[in-house]
Amino acid sequence: MKFQAAIFDMDGLLLDTERVCMRVFKQACETLQLPFHEAVYLSIIGRNSAGIEKIFRNAYGEDYDALHAEWRVNYDAIVKHQAIPVKDGVIELLEWLKANNIPTAVATSTHKEVAEAKLRLAGLDKYFKSLTCGCEVTHGKPDPEIYLLAAKRLGIEANQCVAFEDSNNGVRSAVSANMTTFQIPDLVEPCDEVRALGHQIVNSLHDALTELKK
């Protein structure tokens, strides 16, 4: 396997944030006495703020603004001030890439200010040459735009990059950008349509590193 750069999703892949985010959303629903639509919630994972708003407005209608405000305030109070646990295998993989002089970047649907805080608090910001966020692209994941921009910022052709993702939306984005893609599922298992893309699905970043070393 030959590649010149590695690009990582963040939430649910580098950081164990997805469970925190869903828990806070469920609490917001309870506070406002609204139903928690689990299938709807899981469908937004990997999308940027515009994509999330479109889906939730359709599901919650006129209650969306209040729900979003309650969710956002409580979520930001956690992730902007507390270190979120790093997922298994992250440090080992990043150290191996560093030792092999392979540049790394993050391509996350999260807003830049929040993403910077998450990475800094977790002690991961030092590993990445660049950070590309959902607020910087017109079309969020599953569109390939964010991965293409991340590769451009590294000065590497997209087909010379390896991407790491947890969500189905993220995998569609990376594969569409013509990147070698590893999926490490978090809250959502890959659906049949995504499995058919032919990328590598592994249980952890430890396993991904084992494959890279081959």
N, C-alpha and C positions, 0 to 999 in steps of 0.2 A: 504494500500500500504506500503510494508516494503522494505526499502533499506538502505544501509550502507554508500553510497557515492553518490555524484552528479557530473556529468561531463558536461561541457558546451562547445559548439561551441563559437566562438567569433564574427566574422564579420556577421552582419545582425541579430545576436541573442542577444549578450551583447551590441554591439556597432552599431550605425546606419551608418556603413561604406559602405554598398553595393551601396547606391545611389551616394556617393562621388566617389567611384571607377568607376562606370559606366559613370558618368559625365566626369571624367578625361579621360577615354578611348575614349569616343565620341569626346572630344576635340582633342585628339591625332590623331584620324582618320581625322578630319577636317583639322588639321594643315598639315598633309601629303597628303591631298586630296585622302583619301581612303574611301570606303564605310563602314558604320557602320552596321554590320550584327547582329541585335538585338537577333535573335533566337540563333545564335552561341554564343554570349556573355552570354546570360542567361544560356546556357548549361554548362558553366565553373564554375558557382557559387558552392562553396563547395569543389572544387578540389585543389590539391596542384600545385606547379609551374610546375612540370613535366607534369601533366595532362593538365594544361592550355596551355602549349607550344605545346603539340601534337595537340590539337584541333585548336589553332590559326594558327599554321604552315599550317595545312590542308586548312584553310579558306583563309589565306592571302599570302601563298607561300613565295616568295622571299622578300616581303615587311614586313615580320614579324619582323625581327631584328630591323629595324628602328622604327616600330610601338611600339614594346615592350620597346625600350629605351626611346622614347618620353613619353609613358604612365607611365613607372616606375619612371622616374626622377620627373615628376610633381606630381604623387601620393605620393611618399616618402616625397616630400617637404611639403606636407600637414600633413600626418599622423605621421611623425616623430617629428613634432614640434607643432602640434595643438591638443587639446583634442577633440576627436570625441564624439558627444552626446551619452549618455547612453540610451538604450532603456527602454520603460516603464516597470516597475515592477522588474527591475534587482536588485536594491538595497534592496527592500523589501524581495525578495526571498533569496538573499544572506545573509541578516541579520537573517532571520528566520532559515536558515540552520546553520548559525554560532551559534545561540542561542540554537539549538538542537544538537550541537556538531557533525554535519555531515560534514566530510571532502569534499572539493570541488577541482576540477581541471579543466583546460581548454584543449580541444583537437581541435586545429585549423590547417587548411591547410596552414595558413600564415607562412612565414619564421620566425624563432625564434627572430631575432634581431628586426624585425618590430613589431611582436606580443608583445614583452616585452615593447616596446615604447608605443604602443597603450594602453595597460593596465595601464601602469604607468601614462601616461598623463590623462587618464580618472579616475584615483584614484581607480581602481579596483584590482590592483595587490595584495593588502594586504589580499584579501579574499581567494586566491587560494594557495593550498599546492604545486601544481606542474603545469607545463606548458609543453604540448607535441605538437610538431609542425610538419607540413608536410615535412620539411626538414630532419626529424629524422626517417622517415619510408620509406620502399621500395615501398609500394603500398599505394597511397593516397585514400581518400574517392572517391568512395563508398565502397572500401574495408574496412573491420573492423579493420585492423591492428592498426590504430592510437588510436581507443578506447580501444582496448585490451592492448596496451602499457600504456595508461593513467591509466587504472584500475590497472595494475601491479605496476606502480609507487606509487599508493596509498596503495598498499598491500590489495586490495579488489577484490574478484572474480567479473568478469564482470557481471554475472547475479544478483549480489547484488547492481548494480549501476543503477541510473536513469540518462538518458541523455536528453539534451535539444538542439534542432537543428532548423534551419529555412529552410535549403535547402533540396531538394529531395536527392541529393548525400549524404548529411550528415545523413539523416534519414536512408538511406540504410546501411550506415556504422554502425550506432549505433544499429540498429535492428539486423544486421548480427552478431554483437558482443554479442547478446542475452541480451541487456539492455532494461529495461523499458524506452520507448522513448516518449517524448513530441515534437511535431512540432509546432512552431510558425511561420507561413509563412511570408516572407518578400517580396522580389521582385518577387518570383516565387510561384505560387499556387501548392499544391501537385497534381501530375498527378494521373490518375486512378490506375496505377500500384503501386504507393507508398501508396495511400489510402488503397489498398487491404492488406497492411502489418499489419493492425490492431492496429497501435499505436494511441496515443491520439493526436488530432489536436485541438489546442485552439488558441484564438485570441491574447493573450498576456501572458507574464509571471505572471501577476496578476492572470489570470485564471488558470495557471499551479499551482500557490501557493494554490489557493482555492482547487484544486483537491488533492494536497498533504496533506493538512490539514484534508481532509476527512478520 
